[in-house]
Amino acid sequence: QVQLVESGGGLVQPGGSLRLSCAASGFTLDSYTISWFRQVPGKELEGVSCISVSDGTTYYVDYVKGRFTIAGDNAKNTVNLEMASLKPDDTAVYYCAGSGGHCSGYSLDVHGMDYWGRGTRVTVSS
């Protein structure tokens, strides 16, 4: 059974850091692209970043570029999202998702995902 489980969310002060993890089971990450999305209550899901673990291709949306880093850990079958210089606007529920396409700005689309995790909440507040 394919499953994605997020962890690492929590409360952090502005300017702080968090590491989110997406643990996969039922498939190996190098056969999929893993994407991160986030959602603020009342708003649509928005793409954050993706990685094709097989070749290391990554993509970041402009508002997280330079602050977030996505990386795959094949040994743990996990993708991590390192978030630094967090802002209150980063407050959201973060979801990881898996798809068969290759990571790019075009692939970071909610409609193209095959599997979803249940999310982890990130709150950036003083």
Backbone as CSV, one residue per row, in Angstrom:
resi,resn,N_x,N_y,N_z,CA_x,CA_y,CA_z,C_x,C_y,C_z
1,GLN,0.842,-1.195,0.000,0.000,0.000,0.000,0.878,1.246,0.000
2,VAL,0.620,2.134,-0.936,1.388,3.368,-1.035,0.935,4.341,0.052
3,GLN,1.907,4.909,0.735,1.584,5.870,1.783,2.663,6.931,1.876
4,LEU,2.234,8.165,2.104,3.140,9.288,2.368,2.763,9.873,3.718
5,VAL,3.753,10.065,4.572,3.499,10.590,5.909,4.431,11.762,6.169
6,GLU,3.831,12.927,6.437,4.611,14.116,6.746,4.858,14.214,8.250
7,SER,5.974,14.851,8.598,6.276,15.127,9.995,7.167,16.363,10.062
8,GLY,7.316,16.900,11.262,8.239,18.004,11.471,7.610,19.370,11.632
9,GLY,6.305,19.458,11.468,5.661,20.748,11.633,5.667,21.204,13.083
10,GLY,5.294,22.452,13.277,5.246,22.984,14.637,5.185,24.485,14.645
11,LEU,5.413,25.038,15.814,5.406,26.489,16.015,6.844,27.001,16.024
12,VAL,7.092,28.032,15.251,8.434,28.603,15.173,8.310,30.122,15.079
13,GLN,9.286,30.821,15.599,9.276,32.281,15.543,9.715,32.768,14.164
14,PRO,9.286,33.943,13.784,9.761,34.510,12.504,11.286,34.534,12.460
15,GLY,11.815,34.148,11.307,13.253,34.055,11.160,13.815,32.697,11.515
16,GLY,12.998,31.850,12.102,13.449,30.528,12.526,13.435,29.508,11.403
17,SER,13.740,28.264,11.773,13.857,27.182,10.790,13.072,25.960,11.240
18,LEU,12.667,25.171,10.275,12.037,23.883,10.526,12.429,22.936,9.406
19,ARG,12.436,21.662,9.708,12.641,20.653,8.685,11.417,19.754,8.637
20,LEU,10.781,19.730,7.491,9.669,18.825,7.261,10.173,17.572,6.557
21,SER,9.595,16.446,6.916,9.957,15.183,6.279,8.733,14.529,5.679
22,CYS,8.946,13.852,4.566,7.890,13.099,3.885,8.413,11.674,3.722
23,ALA,7.889,10.769,4.515,8.327,9.379,4.479,7.399,8.573,3.582
24,ALA,8.007,7.866,2.650,7.232,7.078,1.692,7.298,5.593,2.023
25,SER,6.198,4.898,1.817,6.169,3.446,1.936,5.327,2.888,0.793
26,GLY,5.659,1.688,0.381,4.934,1.065,-0.719,5.523,1.357,-2.082
27,PHE,6.503,2.257,-2.144,7.210,2.527,-3.391,8.545,3.180,-3.033
28,THR,9.465,3.145,-3.981,10.756,3.783,-3.749,10.761,5.174,-4.377
29,LEU,11.357,6.112,-3.666,11.300,7.507,-4.088,11.949,7.752,-5.433
30,ASP,12.943,6.948,-5.789,13.644,7.229,-7.042,12.797,6.915,-8.263
31,SER,11.601,6.405,-8.044,10.704,6.163,-9.171,9.621,7.223,-9.276
32,TYR,9.666,8.222,-8.394,8.625,9.240,-8.358,9.220,10.629,-8.179
33,THR,8.415,11.612,-8.489,8.698,12.991,-8.099,7.875,13.300,-6.863
34,ILE,8.516,13.880,-5.878,7.828,14.271,-4.643,7.715,15.791,-4.618
35,SER,6.521,16.250,-4.351,6.240,17.682,-4.321,5.704,18.080,-2.956
36,TRP,5.951,19.328,-2.599,5.372,19.905,-1.392,4.400,21.004,-1.798
37,PHE,3.243,20.965,-1.154,2.236,21.999,-1.320,1.896,22.546,0.066
38,ARG,1.237,23.679,0.093,0.766,24.196,1.371,-0.593,24.848,1.184
39,GLN,-1.319,24.911,2.294,-2.665,25.470,2.231,-2.973,26.263,3.481
40,VAL,-3.416,27.479,3.257,-3.910,28.334,4.327,-5.426,28.187,4.346
41,PRO,-6.045,28.128,5.535,-7.509,27.990,5.588,-8.217,29.015,4.709
42,GLY,-9.143,28.531,3.904,-9.903,29.412,3.038,-9.253,29.685,1.698
43,LYS,-8.042,29.161,1.514,-7.340,29.388,0.246,-7.017,28.054,-0.412
44,GLU,-6.684,28.124,-1.686,-6.362,26.914,-2.428,-4.955,26.419,-2.085
45,LEU,-4.741,25.141,-2.364,-3.400,24.588,-2.242,-2.464,25.318,-3.200
46,GLU,-1.251,25.581,-2.732,-0.261,26.187,-3.623,1.028,25.382,-3.583
47,GLY,1.644,25.254,-4.738,2.878,24.501,-4.824,4.032,25.246,-4.177
48,VAL,4.945,24.479,-3.600,6.104,25.046,-2.928,7.403,24.601,-3.604
49,SER,7.554,23.292,-3.766,8.803,22.757,-4.293,8.591,21.324,-4.732
50,CYS,9.494,20.835,-5.586,9.457,19.422,-5.960,10.871,18.914,-6.200
51,ILE,10.996,17.593,-6.192,12.271,16.958,-6.469,12.031,15.625,-7.174
52,SER,12.810,15.386,-8.217,12.866,14.064,-8.818,14.107,13.393,-8.226
53,VAL,13.891,12.492,-7.300,15.004,11.907,-6.565,15.951,11.155,-7.489
54,SER,15.442,10.595,-8.577,16.277,9.784,-9.470,17.457,10.554,-10.043
55,ASP,17.254,11.845,-10.349,18.355,12.623,-10.920,18.638,13.910,-10.157
56,GLY,17.926,14.136,-9.062,18.201,15.297,-8.218,17.633,16.607,-8.715
57,THR,16.838,16.578,-9.772,16.242,17.812,-10.269,15.310,18.406,-9.215
58,THR,15.452,19.695,-8.969,14.588,20.378,-8.006,13.971,21.616,-8.630
59,TYR,12.911,22.068,-8.000,12.252,23.301,-8.433,11.667,23.966,-7.202
60,TYR,11.729,25.296,-7.169,11.156,26.077,-6.067,10.329,27.223,-6.646
61,VAL,9.211,27.497,-6.020,8.482,28.693,-6.422,9.229,29.910,-5.901
62,ASP,8.989,31.055,-6.508,9.784,32.251,-6.220,9.751,32.651,-4.749
63,TYR,8.597,32.508,-4.097,8.486,33.045,-2.737,9.174,32.190,-1.687
64,VAL,9.739,31.032,-2.074,10.521,30.252,-1.121,11.959,30.069,-1.595
65,LYS,12.252,30.482,-2.816,13.582,30.294,-3.378,14.618,31.003,-2.511
66,GLY,15.677,30.290,-2.189,16.721,30.853,-1.343,16.482,30.644,0.136
67,ARG,15.285,30.260,0.508,14.957,30.020,1.918,14.680,28.538,2.194
68,PHE,14.089,27.837,1.238,13.748,26.430,1.413,14.688,25.566,0.576
69,THR,14.993,24.382,1.088,15.823,23.424,0.367,15.173,22.054,0.444
70,ILE,14.996,21.433,-0.709,14.396,20.103,-0.767,15.495,19.097,-1.101
71,ALA,15.437,17.934,-0.455,16.454,16.915,-0.695,15.870,15.533,-0.417
72,GLY,16.364,14.552,-1.135,15.927,13.184,-0.939,16.941,12.395,-0.136
73,ASP,16.437,11.494,0.686,17.282,10.587,1.477,16.881,9.175,1.073
74,ASN,17.632,8.599,0.135,17.262,7.281,-0.386,17.314,6.205,0.691
75,ALA,18.257,6.318,1.606,18.401,5.297,2.637,17.154,5.208,3.513
76,LYS,16.527,6.361,3.737,15.329,6.403,4.578,14.045,6.480,3.752
77,ASN,14.187,6.515,2.415,13.025,6.660,1.534,12.184,7.866,1.944
78,THR,12.884,8.966,2.149,12.278,10.178,2.696,12.740,11.388,1.889
79,VAL,11.857,12.353,1.753,12.217,13.658,1.195,12.051,14.694,2.291
80,ASN,13.084,15.508,2.466,13.062,16.551,3.485,12.933,17.931,2.852
81,LEU,12.227,18.793,3.526,12.114,20.194,3.122,12.648,21.036,4.263
82,GLU,13.847,21.581,4.065,14.452,22.446,5.058,13.951,23.860,4.823
83,MET,13.336,24.447,5.839,12.763,25.781,5.707,13.497,26.721,6.655
84,ALA,14.050,27.778,6.113,14.784,28.756,6.906,14.205,30.151,6.678
85,SER,14.611,31.077,7.534,14.137,32.467,7.438,12.615,32.505,7.294
86,LEU,11.956,31.743,8.136,10.503,31.622,8.018,9.803,32.937,8.335
87,LYS,8.700,33.138,7.626,7.906,34.350,7.773,6.493,33.965,8.211
88,PRO,5.778,34.881,8.813,4.383,34.568,9.176,3.556,34.093,7.981
89,ASP,3.857,34.593,6.797,3.137,34.173,5.594,3.386,32.717,5.218
90,ASP,4.391,32.087,5.829,4.651,30.670,5.576,3.741,29.773,6.417
91,THR,2.983,30.370,7.298,2.055,29.597,8.116,1.019,28.900,7.242
92,ALA,0.930,27.576,7.381,0.023,26.780,6.538,0.113,25.324,6.968
93,VAL,-0.765,24.518,6.400,-0.599,23.068,6.485,0.171,22.644,5.233
94,TYR,1.242,21.928,5.461,2.111,21.501,4.372,1.834,20.028,4.048
95,TYR,1.687,19.757,2.764,1.413,18.411,2.277,2.500,17.969,1.318
96,CYS,2.873,16.693,1.390,3.716,16.153,0.342,2.859,15.261,-0.553
97,ALA,3.282,15.161,-1.796,2.524,14.403,-2.778,3.493,13.745,-3.751
98,GLY,3.064,12.627,-4.331,3.887,11.894,-5.270,3.246,11.826,-6.640
99,SER,4.083,11.911,-7.661,3.595,11.809,-9.028,4.645,11.137,-9.885
100,GLY,4.211,10.668,-11.044,5.132,9.949,-11.917,5.905,10.838,-12.865
101,GLY,5.530,12.112,-12.955,6.214,13.008,-13.884,7.548,13.477,-13.358
102,HIS,8.269,14.219,-14.164,9.561,14.772,-13.772,9.356,16.150,-13.175
103,CYS,10.141,16.464,-12.152,9.991,17.729,-11.436,10.265,18.927,-12.329
104,SER,9.328,19.864,-12.329,9.504,21.126,-13.044,8.428,22.081,-12.544
105,GLY,8.474,23.311,-13.007,7.435,24.256,-12.636,6.071,23.802,-13.136
106,TYR,6.041,23.096,-14.231,4.777,22.616,-14.794,4.231,21.420,-14.024
107,SER,5.122,20.625,-13.425,4.667,19.425,-12.726,4.116,19.743,-11.348
108,LEU,4.417,20.949,-10.835,3.966,21.327,-9.499,2.494,21.746,-9.572
109,ASP,1.662,20.789,-9.823,0.235,21.020,-10.081,-0.550,20.003,-9.261
110,VAL,-1.485,20.477,-8.463,-2.241,19.574,-7.585,-2.960,18.498,-8.365
111,HIS,-3.354,18.813,-9.599,-4.137,17.868,-10.399,-3.289,16.735,-10.960
112,GLY,-1.978,16.876,-10.889,-1.107,15.850,-11.440,-0.573,14.864,-10.422
113,MET,-1.008,14.990,-9.169,-0.481,14.142,-8.115,-1.248,12.825,-8.011
114,ASP,-0.501,11.756,-7.753,-1.102,10.435,-7.607,-1.362,10.075,-6.146
115,TYR,-0.493,10.543,-5.262,-0.606,10.189,-3.849,-0.407,11.436,-3.008
116,TRP,-1.086,11.492,-1.866,-0.998,12.625,-0.953,-0.799,12.142,0.479
117,GLY,-0.041,12.920,1.229,0.006,12.721,2.660,-1.124,13.479,3.318
118,ARG,-1.190,13.397,4.627,-2.291,14.025,5.362,-1.937,15.417,5.882
119,GLY,-0.692,15.803,5.734,-0.303,17.164,6.075,0.311,17.310,7.446
120,THR,1.099,18.368,7.591,1.674,18.746,8.874,1.586,20.265,8.982
121,ARG,1.193,20.736,10.151,0.924,22.167,10.329,2.182,22.917,10.734
122,VAL,2.404,24.035,10.051,3.509,24.941,10.378,2.917,26.288,10.757
123,THR,3.295,26.771,11.927,2.848,28.082,12.383,4.060,28.938,12.673
124,VAL,4.136,30.078,12.008,5.242,31.015,12.213,4.668,32.238,12.920
125,SER,5.032,32.376,14.171,4.453,33.441,14.979,5.348,33.738,16.165
126,SER,5.349,34.998,16.582,6.092,35.370,17.775,5.190,35.316,18.994
